[in-house]
Amino acid sequence: MARHFEELPSGELECRVCPRLCRLSPGQRGFCFVRGRPRREDDHDPPTIRLTTHGRSSGLCIDPIEKKPLAHFLPGTPVLSLGTAGCNLACKFCQNWESSRARDFDGRQQAAEPEALARAAAEAGCRSIALTYNDPVIFLEYAVDCARAARARGLRAVAVSAGYVLPGAREELFGVMDAANIDLKAFTEDFYWRQTGGHLEPVKETLVALARQEGLWLELTVLVIPTLNDSEAELRALAAWVAAELGPEVPLHLSAFHPDFRLRALPATPARTLRRARGWARAEGLRHVYTGNVHDPEGDATHCAGCGEVLIERDWYELLAWRLTPEGACPTCGAALAGVFEARPGRWGRQRLPLRL
């Protein structure tokens, strides 16, 4: 595995996993809190940055793959989801803040070695594992080991990430993934800096690279927050950029915000806002746009990009109808549906099953 840090003339180690480029002296941890430099170093223990959460998970649950959300990747199948603690962004609207901002994570986690996870996922009938909840970027080494263990058992690997990562670490992490959902927080630098403490451009660079990566299926999610990133101008610009730079077949999930963490004073996103946004995104050339966190059967459905036929009907995370041919095409016009499909859909439904090893 590559070394993602550099020793500086000052003696500090600069972490090269994400754009924060944290500079660490002995005993210090990075912004993410899970990557740190040991306090004591000697000639037999050269300077290094270690992941403190390898082999430990803050939560294990078998989910429907649609919950990641992925609409065009093995629909209807179960996925074993896991995460750790910490994060390299500081989103004021974080929906998983109890784990992503945790500092007392030792008491919150259970032992979860990659081989044990892969074995448990296979025995439970999962078709994939997902590195999610906080962000696999910060637990890079653990995520890669979990993905490799899953693949060794014939399972797929999925990364759910904000995409705030530097090129070397990005290639190592996503190089072992079969699918990714990237959480694009907004489409302005002002939002990224004020609401997440990060920057937009590195995320755009990640998205372009992943869209070009052979063998990786990519979908995007935008959490639509009233007054902050829900304007027609911004959402149209975002959709037009996705269509032009990533491709019109890349699915976009527009998800409703619910007040949480440090944005409790804002209202929840109305369903009508998401429906309008879906129309704007489709008008800008995107062929597969979904609404999330609201009950919207039309926004859940997958349509043929050729003739408009409804190919997959959903109610929340449950498949109601499946009209794809065994080859993954529209039975009406024969157009192939972009994505990763099996001849038959999964039947996991909407159930969530917590798991302990």
Helices and strands as residue ranges (DSSP letters): E 5-7, E 13-15, E 23-24, E 35-36, E 50-51, E 56-57, E 59-64, G 65-67, E 78-83, H 97-100, G 105-108, E 110-111, H 114-123, E 128-131, H 140-152, E 156-161, H 167-174, E 179-183, H 189-191, I 192-196, H 200-211, E 217-224, H 232-241, I 242-246, E 252-256, H 271-283, E 289-292, H 297-300, E 302-303, E 310-315, E 318-322, E 353-354
